[in-house]
Amino acid sequence: MSPAQRVEALVVALDHAESRAAAVGRAVADTAADLDSVARRLGGGTGSEGDAAVGGGWSGHAGAQARSRVGDAAAEARMVSGACLYLADVLRVEGSRLSRALINWVDDERVRPGRGDVTAVADADLALTVRLREAAESLAGYTDAATVACIDLSGSTDDDPRAVAELWHSLGPAERERLARDHPELGSVAGVSSATRDAINRTRLRRLLEAGEGPGLVELTAHLAEAPARHLLALHPDGRAVVASGDPDGADSVVTLIPGTGSSLESIDRTADRAGAVCEASSRPDAGPGDPSAGSCVSVSWQGYDAPDDVAAAGFSAASAREHAQDLRTFAAGLDAVESMDGRDSPHAAVGYSYGSAVLGAASADPSGLAADRMIHVGSPGATVDSLADQRVDEGGTARQAAHHEVVGVATRWDPVPWWSTTGVLGERPGTEEFGGLAVDVTEPGSGPGSTRGAHSTYFDRGTVSLEEIGRLVADTD
């Protein structure tokens, strides 16, 4: 086997090890949550979100022993899960750096045999070895999370997603385990690795279900069970959540869909289907199913805001859009920060559909900008602002005004919803002469006034001109 072939094999092995470590870590975290649930049922009693009232506890010495053993097993499972998730994070970041160093060395050797610089390879190899040793020591029981001082993640980072990403990556397994144990809200913190957020949030979801707290949690649980690869990236007891089709941290591209009027966790399946359809449409036209050259696209269903219940409520108030615009900005900045830790900058497209366009526009109106390579407004009733001059892009922590091609208005002439912008309540529509930005007409050939009734609901239907154009816009961000 030639050096180039050995390098290629190692790169593939590192990628495989990362995905396996993340999958095992999430699965073991699920087991730990099961054991926690058993321990609570054995104990009975009452509690709040994290300790639901279940009744029928097992009293006496035997019951105490059973609860203790199950509790110990749960603790050990959490330790193993944390070490695996830590391993996945390290392999993604330090492993990617080693892979790039090796590939560069092979390229140098092809040009100048025997004179390739191995310094970068040695440095990357050492960095990976040191971090792997931390995982081994944690699994061997040399470190105990209970003896580790719990840092103030928020106070140490001022809630800046990029600072969170840097700090989180620097922590060892025991420190991460202590934080996750003491702060269940950590699963919704932007800047923490996605596999870890998913593991924490799934445990919290179980406890919220047991306590009977929060609307839409049954539907959310069923949605996650349908596809184990899905990642729960944020969870709020008031019925808001963010779900990705896979792990966005190592994806080649990410599409975040902000749904519109009437959306909720009860309709998370529909939102996910639409977001997934955009990812499918953005793949290379000549790439067949499963073709790795098509790249991996992860779709995100961002139900991170309380959408208006009906068109009347949506058309006359921008309050819902503005209320959680900061949450969308923070989420996008966290994705960008974690994903770029491995040295690659994969494109991120934010798609605001219907009233979701108002949320997207409000998020981009902040002086700090939105971390997205393209902002696509579909069937927009208005973006809460009046012109492209009010839209800003967060580029690695530095904000700048959005360029003409980065803010796109997609609409069919038979869609009645965009006419809401004439009221002025929700601002102008992207793509219009008054607003600026790129305009894309997706009116279906041969359609007429008779298509008005269904025009607004078919933008993401497979086989339509609109989905094809949205996919092209997403692919064009590469």
N, C-alpha and C positions, 0 to 999 in steps of 0.2 A: 504494500500500500504506500503510495507516494505521500509526501508531507501535506500536499494540498488535500488529498483524500482523507488523511487523518484529521486535519483541521475541520473539514466539512462534517466528518462523523462526530467530532467533539461538539461542534456548534449545534448539531441536531440533538445530541444527547443532553446538552444543557437546556435547550428549549423543552424537551420532553420531561426532564427532571423538574423543571419549573411548573409545568402544567400538572404533573402528577402530585407534586408537593401541595399545590394549592387545592387540588381536588380532595386529597386525603385530609388536609387541614379542615376544609369546610365540612366534610363528612363526619370527622371525629367531633367537631364542634356540635354537629347535630346530635351525635350520640350523647355528648355531655349534657345537652339540653334535655334529652329524654331521661337521663339519670336524675337530673335536677327535679324534673316533674315527678318521677317516682318517689324521690325523697320527700317532696312536699305532700304527696298523697299518703305516704306512710305516716307522716307527722300530723296531717290534718291541720286544724287551726284556721286562723284568719290572717289576712294580709292585704296589701295593696297591689299595685301593678306587678311587682316582682315576686309576690308571695300570695297567690290567690287562695280564697277560701274554698276548701274542697271537702272538709269534714271526714269523719270515719277513720281517724288516725289510729295507729297501732300503739297502744300504751304498754308500759312495763319494760323490763330489762331486755327482752327479746326485741321489742320494737325499737328501743334505743340503739341496740347493736345493729339492727338492720339499717336504720337511718344513717348511722355512722359509716357503715361500710359502703352504702350507696353514695353517700356524700363524698367519701374518699375516692371512690371510683370516678365520680363526676369531676373532682378536682384534678385527678391524674389525666383524665381525658382532655380537660381544658389545657393542661400543660403540654400534652402531646400536640393538640391542635394548634396552640400558639407557636410551638417550635416549627411545625410544618409550614404554617403561614409565613413565619419569619424566613424560613428557608426559601420559600417561593419568591418572596420579595427580594432577598439577596441574590438569588439566581437570575431574576429578571434584570436587576440593576448591575451588580458587579459581574454577573455572568455575561451580560450583553457587552459590557466593556471589554471583557476578556475575548469574547468572540470577535469583536471588531479589531482588537489588537492582533489577533492571530490571522485574520483575513488580510489585514494590511501587511503583515510580515510575509505571508505567502505571495502577495502581489509584488513586494519588493524583491523577494527571492527569484521570481520569474524574470525580473528585469536585470538583477545583479546577483547571480547565484553565489551563496556563501557570504553575502554582505548585508543581508537583511538586519535591521535594528531590532534586537530582542528586548531592549530596555522596557518598552511599553508593555510587552507581553509579560515580562517578569513582574512589573509593578501591578498589573491587573490580576495576575495569578496570586500574588501575595495578598492583595486586598480581599479577593474571594476566599482564600484559605483562612484568613483571620476571622471573617464573618461566619464561615462554616463551622469553625471551631466553637464559636459561641453557641450555635445550634446544638452541636454535639454535647457540650457541657450542660446545656439546659436539659436535654433528654436524659443525660446520665444522672441528673439530680444534683449537680454541683451548685446550682443556684436555686433559691427558693423565693418565689414572688412575694411571699409574706414578709420577707426580710428586706425587700427593696423599697426604698422611699418612693412614694408615689409623687411624680412631678406634676406641676400645675401646667397642663398642656396649653390651656387657654392663656394663662398669664405669661407663659414663656414665649408665646408666639403672637400675642395680641390678635388671635383669631385670623391671622393671615394664612390662607390655604397653602401658599408656597413655603412659608416658615414652618407650618405644620408638617408638610411633606418632608422637609429637610430633617426636622427633629425626629419625626416618627422613624425615618429610615435609619437614623443613627442609634436608636434604642435597641437593646438586646431583648431576647425572648422574655426574660423574667420581668423586665420593666414594662413591656407591652402587655403581658398577662395581668400585671397589677393594675394597669390603667383600664384594661377591658373589664376586669372584675369590679372595680370600684366606680366605673363611669359607664353605665349601659348606654348612655346617649352618644358614646364615642362612635357608634355605628353610623351616625348621621353627620360626622365631622368631616368636612372637605379637607383633603390632604392626606388622610389615612388611606392605605392601600385598599383597593376594592374587595379583594378576597377577605380581608379582615373585617371590613364593614359588613359584608354579607353574613359572615359567621356570627358577629355580634347581633346584628339585626334579626336574624332568624330566631335566635334565642329569645330576644325581646318580644318578637311577634308571638311566640308560643305563650309567653307569660301574659301578654295583653289579651290573648284569646281566652286563656284560663280565667282571667279576671273579668271577662265580658266587657272590655273597654275598647272603644274606638269603632267607628263605622267602616264597613268595607273590608274588615280584616279576614272574614271567611273567604270572600272572593279573592283577596290577595294571596291567601294561603293556597287556595286551589290553583291559582295562576302560577305560583312558584313550583308547585308539585308537578305541573304539566311538563316542565322542562328543567331538569336539574342544573343545567348550565346557567340558568338565570341568576343574576346577582341583585340582592336587595341592598341598594346603596343609601337609602334614607328611609326612616320610618318615624311617623309622628302620630301620637294617640288621637289627634283630631281628625284623622282620616286622610292624611297626605303621605305619599311615599314616592320613591324613585326606584325603578326596576330596569336593569340592563339585560340584554339578551345573552350576554357572556361577560367575561372580564375585560373591561375597556382599557386596562392599564397597558396591555401588550398588543392591542388591536392595531391594524394598519390604518383604520379610520373609524370615526365615531359619529353617529347621527343622533342628536337629541331632539325628540319631538315634544313640543309643548301643545297639548290638546286644547280644544275650545269649549264653548258653552255646553253645559250638561255633563262634562266629563268628571269622573270620580274613580275611586278604587273599584266601585261596582262595575265600571266599564273598562277596566284595565286591559282586558283581553283585546278589545277593539283598538285601543291606543297602541298596544304592542304589535298588533297585526299591521297597522298602518306604518309604524316606525320600521318594522322588519321589511315591509314592501319597499320602502325607500332604500334600505341597504341593498336589497336584491337588485333594484333598478340601477344602483350606482356601480355594480360590478362591470368589468370589461365586457362589452357586447360579444366578443368572440371567445369568452371563457365559459366553458361548460360547467355543469354542476360538480362541485368538489375540486375544480381546477385551482391549485394553489396560486396560480398566477393572477387569479381574480382578487387576491388579497382578502384579509379578514375584516369585515365591517361589523361593529357592535352597535346595535340600536338601543337607545335609552328612552323609556317612557317616563317623562318628567311630570308626574302628577303632584308637583310640589306647591300647588296653590289651590285655593278654593274657587273653582270655576263657577261663574253665574249659572243659575239653574235654567234660565230660558233666555230667548233672544231679546225680549223687552228689557230684562234686567241688565243684559250685557251691553245693549246699545246705548244706554243712557248713563253709564257710570264706568269710570276707569279705576275705581277703588280697588277691585280685586286684582287688577293687573299690577298696580303700583305696590300693593301690600307685600307681595312676595317676590318682587323684582330683585331685591338684594339676595334672596335665596338662590335664584337662578344664576346670578353673577358669581356667588361664592361656589356653587356647585361646579360651574364651568371652569373657574380658576383652579379648583382642586383637581379636576380631571387633567387639566393641562400640566399642573405641577407634578403629579404622580407619574403620568405617562412620560414626561420628558426627563425623569430621573435616569432613564437608561440611555440618554444621549440622542434619542430619536424624537422628532417632532411630527407626530402623525396628525393629519388634518381632522378638524372637528367642525361639523356643520350643525347649526341650530335651526330647526324648522318650527316656526310658530304658525299653527293652523287656527283659522277663524279668530276667536277671542284670544287664543294663545299668541297671536301676532302682537296684540297689545302688551302682553307680558314680555315678549321678546323685545319690543321697542322700548318699553320702560326700563328693562335691564340694561340695554345698550345706551340709554340716555345718561347714565351715571358717568361722572368724570373719570372714574376708574376703568370704564369700558367693559365689554364682554369678551371672554376668551373664546372666540369662535373665528374660524377662517372664512366662513360665509354665513350670513343670516338670511334665511329664506322665509318670506311671509306668504302664506298660502290662503287665498280667500280672505284677505285681511279687511276688517271693518275699520281699521285705523291703528297706527302704531304708537298712540299716546303722545307723539311729538309731531311737529309740523314739517320737518325737512331732514334731509340727509346730514345736514350740518350738526344735528343734535345726536347723531349716532357715533359711538366710539368703540374702538377695538382694544382689548387688553392683549398686548403682545409680549408675553413673557414677563408680565409685571409692569410694563410701560404702556401707557394709554396713548392712542392717537386717533384722529378722526377717521371714520370709516370711508373707504374709497367707493367710487361709483359701483363697481362690480361686486362689492362685498355685501351689499344690501339689495335683495331681489324681491320684487313683487310678482307673485304668480297668481293669475286669475283667468277665468273664462268670462266672456262678455255676458253670459246668461246667468251668472251668479248674482242674486240680489243682495247678498250680505255686504259686499264692498260698498254699496250705496249708503250704508250707515255712516260712512266717513263724512258725508255731506252735512251731518248734524254738527260736526266739529267737536263733539264730546270726546271722541276717541282719537282725535288728531287726523292727520292725512295718511293716505295709503302709500306704502313704498311702491315705487315704480311709476307713480303719476308724475306729470310735469311739475306740479307744485312741490312734491316731496323730493324727487330725484331718485337716483338709484337705477338699477337695471329692471326693466319690465319684460315679463315673459307671458305672452298670450297663449293659453292652452285650450282655447275653444275647439271642441271636437269637430272635425270636418262633417258637414252636412247637418249639424245640429241647428235648431231654431228656437224661437220663443217657447215652444212646447217643452223644452228641456229645463226651463227655469226652476221647476219644483225640485228636481233632484240634483241640480248642478253643483250645489255647495257640498254635497255629501259624497261625491265620487272622485275627488282629487287623487285619492290614494288607491283607487281600484286598479287591480292588475290589468294590463292590456290597454290602458287609457293613454292618451297623449300627455295628460297632466303628469301622471306618474313617471312616464318616460323622461319628460323634461326636468322634473325634480331630481330624478336619478342622475341625469346629465350634469345638472348644477352641482350636485354633491361630488360627483367624480371629478369635476373640473377644479376642485380645491386641492388636488394632489400636486 
